[in-house]
Amino acid sequence: MENVDECLAEERVGRVDPYGFRRPQDFDYVSYERFMSDYLTVLTRRAIKWSKLLQRSKVEKSVKVKRYIRKGIPNEHRSLIWMIVSGAQAQMEKNPGYFRKLLEGEQDPKLVEAVKTDLNRTFPDNEYFRKNANPCFQRELFNVLVAYGNHNKIVGYCQGMNFIAGYLIIVTKDEEKAFWLLDALVGKIIPDFYSPTMIGLKTDQEVLGELVKMKIPAVAALMDHHNVMWTLVVSRWFICLFIDILPVETVFRIWDCLFYEGSKIIFRVALTLIKHQQASILEANNFPDVCEKFKEITQGPLITDCHNFMQKIFREPGGLSLALITKLRESCRARILAQG
């Protein structure tokens, strides 16, 4: 009977998700269908509220808009809201024709080659990123990454940016908007994550370690005991902003808040994952065990139920002020630079 239920659920849910990703072999269709039956009600309610908000006034930063964003942006409005709250829309309007100009000028062959090399490696399990797909997003992905490499020559192109640009294209379906959103992320929201020294990335991983010491001390003590560096277990969380770590819809819900509230959202997500699975992590007996536990904590019903998970990230880690994060960043950055 269980197999029959699974087959029926698979048929109803489909092997490919709404964003073009093929579901993995071990995908739990029954649990997902159960979650979606409730979540669709939430989505319908949010869509009505967002439509009313957008009809009445233009979107500006406010307590109400922040609350709406934390509860989720309907997919049909996501591109518009991300563009507005991130400042990408304002930048695009200030610089008409700039994106095209970046593509029409003389190209750096090294940049072009690096981007081309990664095209087929970007989401091979997504229907829209295959060479022969129709529509095919590979051309848009190439244009966004080459344009960005020309725009920000210090960063150029770095692995990890292809996945972020890919998600932006999936949401916007517009290469120019994806470019300006990528600029908002790399230039403002997560600065120095992709710079040649990756100092921002290294700093924020250390900041997470300090926050865990403060809020989940038993896990911090375990990490120290087994000499596990934070970069070994969380670097992909930061560099890919949870892409391929958490389910697509959960990532988009995280990004809704990231574009509005900034990079402290990454810490809220990371702390919630660690805190929620603290008991499991503390069962680790050695270095490989710890690494395995950190893979396990990004799976299961907690992260599939994106709506409930997003409520938890604002509740479970407790207070997380920008002043505290800024202070920790300053001390961690100084320590890293002193180490050379």
N, C-alpha and C positions, 0 to 999 in steps of 0.2 A: 504493500500500500504506500509505504514511504517513497519508493522509487517512482510510483505512478504520480504522486504529488510533485516530486521533483521535476519529472518530465513535463507535467502540465504547467508548472511555474516557469520552467525554462521557455516553454512555447509562448507563454503570455508576456514574460519579461523580455525575451529575445537574446540572441547571442551577442548582439552589438548594442552598446549603450547609446543614449541620445547624442553623444559627442563623437561617435564614430569609433570608439575603442571596443575591440573584441574582448568579451569577458573570458577570464582564465578558466582552465579546465576544472579547477576545484571551487568555482564560484558557487556560493550558497544561494540558489535561486529562491528557495522557500523563505528563508529569513529576509532576503531582500524584498520579496513581494509583500511580506508582512509589514516591513518598515514603510514601503512605498504607499500602501493602502492608507496609512495615517498621514504620511508626509504630503501626499497630493492634496489633502484637505488644507494643510498649512500653506502650501504653495498657492492654492486658489485664493485663500483669505489674504495672503500677502500681496498677490497680484492686484486684487481689488483696491487695497489700501494704497499701493504705489500708484496705480492709475489715477486715483482721486488726488493724491499729493501732486503728481506731475501736471494734472489739469489745472489745479488751483494756483500754483506758483512755480517759479524756477527753483531749482535745487541749490541751496546754500547751506554751509555748515551750521548746524543747530543741534540742540539736544534731541529734537524730534527725529531729524534725519539720521543722527547717530544711532538712535534706538531702532529705527526702521532698518538700517544697514546691518546691525547686529542680529536682527531677526531674519535677514536674508533678502537679497535682491532677486526678483524673478528674472529668469534668463533673458526674457525679451527686453528688459530694461538695463541689464547688467553693463553692456558696453557703454551706454550713455552715462550711467551713474559713475562708473570707474573713470571715464574721461573727465567728468566735471570735478569730482572730489579730489582727484589726484593732481589736478592742475594741468593735465595733458591737453584738454580741450583748449584752454587759454593759450598754451604754447603753440598748438597747431594753428590757431587763428592769428597769432602774432607773426607766424612765419609761413605765410602761404607760398607754396611751390618749393619749399626748402627740401622736403623729402625727395621729390623728383630730381632736384639738382644734385643731391648726394649720389644718386644712381647714374646720372648722365655724365658725371665728370670722369676723369681718368681713374681707373681702379688699381688698387694695390694687389698684384698677383698672389702674394702670400695670403692676404686676407680672403680673397676669392677662393683659393684652393682649400684653405682651412674650413670655410663654410661649406663648400661643395662636399668635402670629405664626410661631414657630419649629417648631410641631408638624409641619406638613406638610413642612418642610425637613429633618426628622430622619430619616435613613435612607430616602429615597424608593425605594431599591433593596432594601428589606427587606419581605418578605411580611407581617410582623406589625405594621408601622408604617403600613400603608395605612389610610385612613379606613374602608374597607368590609371590612377583614380580619376573620377569625374564627379564633382570638382576635385582638383588636386591642389593641396596647399603648399607643395614644395616650392613653387615659384615665389609665392608670397613670403615664405620663410626665408628663402635666399635673399630676397630684396630687403626685408627688414634687417637681417643680420649684417649684410654688406653695408647698407645705409648707416646702421648704427656704428659699425667699425670705422666708417669714414667720418662720422659725426664726433665720436669720442675716441680719438686716436690713442689716448693713454690706455684705455681698456682694450680697444680693438675688438677681437672676438675671443671669447673664452668658453670652453666646454661647460655646459650647464645653461648657458644663455639660449641655446637652441630649443631646449625644452620649455623655458619660460616664454620665449617668443611664440612657440607652437601653441601654447595654451591661450596666449593673447589673440592669436589669429582665430582659434576655434571660437572664442567669445565674440570678437569684433567682426570677423569675416571681412576685414578691411586692413590692408597692409599699412596704410599711413597711420591709422589709429593705433594699430599694434606697435608701430615704431615709437610713437609719442608716449604710449603707456610704458614701453620698455625703458625709455629715457627717464620717465618719472621714477620707475623702480630703481634702476641702476645708478641714476644721477642723484636721487634725492632720498628715496625710502631706504635703500640698502647700499649706501655709498661705500666704496672700497671693498665690496665683496669680490669684485672681478678685476680689481686693479692688479698690476703685475706682482705686487707683494701680498695681495689678498689680506691686508692688515685689518680691514673691517670684518672680514669673515673670521679670522683668527681671534680677534678681540671679542666678537659676540659669542663665540663658542666658550671662551674663558668666562665671559659674563654669565652665561648659563650655568657654568660650574659653580660660580659664586652664589647665584640665586638658589641653586640646589642645596648648597651648604646652609643657607639661611632658612629655606622652607621645607627641605626634605633631607635633613642631616644624615639619616641612616644610609641613604643611597650614596651621598657624597663620601661617607666613611668607607663604604664598600668599594667604591671606585678607587679611592686612595689605597686601600688595603691590597687590591689586586693590580695596582699600577696601570689602570686603564685611563688613557687620555680621552678627554671629551671629544676631540676631533675624530677619533676612531669610530665613535658610535653615533654622532649627530651631524657630521659635516654635510651629508647629503640632505638632511632636513633643512639646513640653512641655504646651501648653494642652489638647490632646486626648489626651494620654498614649498617643500612637501610633495612635489610632483613625483609620481611613482612610489611614494611612501604611503600616502593616504588615498582613499577613493577620490575620483574626479570631483564629484559634487561637494565633498567635504573640503577639498582644496579650494574650489571656487568660493565656498562660504567663508573660508579663512581669508582669501584674497579680497573679498568684499570689505572686510574690516581692515585689512592691511593697507589698502589704497586710501581709506579714510583716516585711520588712527596711527599708521606708521609701523615701524619695525618691532615695537614692543609686543605686537600681536604674536610674532614668532616665539617669543619667550613664554607667552601665556599658553600657546599650544604645546610647546615642549614640556613645560612644567606640568600641565594637565596630564599628558601622556605618561610622564614618569610617576607622578603622584598616584594616579589611578591604578597603576600596575606596580606600586612600590613593593607589595608583599611578594609578588612573583620575582622581581629583580633581586630581592634580598635572599632568595633561595640559591642564587648563583654561588658556586664553590671555587671558581677559578676564572682566569682571564677569558677563555673561549666561552664559558657559560654566560658571562656578563654580556659579551657581544651578541650572543644568541638571544638573550632576554630582550635586548634592545630592538632586535628584529621583530620579536613576538609582540611587543607592546604597540606596534603600529598595525595590528590586525585585530579582527573580531568585531562584535556588535557595537562596541563603544564608538568606533570611528565610522561605522557604516551609517549609524543614526546621526547624520550631520547636524540636525536641528538640536537634538539633545546635547551633542558634543559641544556645539558653539555656546550653549547656555553654561556648560561646565567651565569653559575656558575663562569666563568672566567671574566665576564664583569660586572654583576650587583653589587656584593659586593665591587667592587673597589679594591684598593691595600690591600694586606694582606701578609706582609713580615714575614719570619720566625723569624726575630729579635723581631718583635712586639709580636708574639705568645709566644716566649720563655720568654719575659719579663712579659707578663700577666700570664703565667704558674707559674713563680717564685713567683709572689705576691699572686696569688690565692692559691697556694699550701701552702705557709707560713701561710695564713689566716686560711685555713682549719685545719692545724696542731696545730695552736694556740688555735683553738676552742676545740681541743681534740676530 
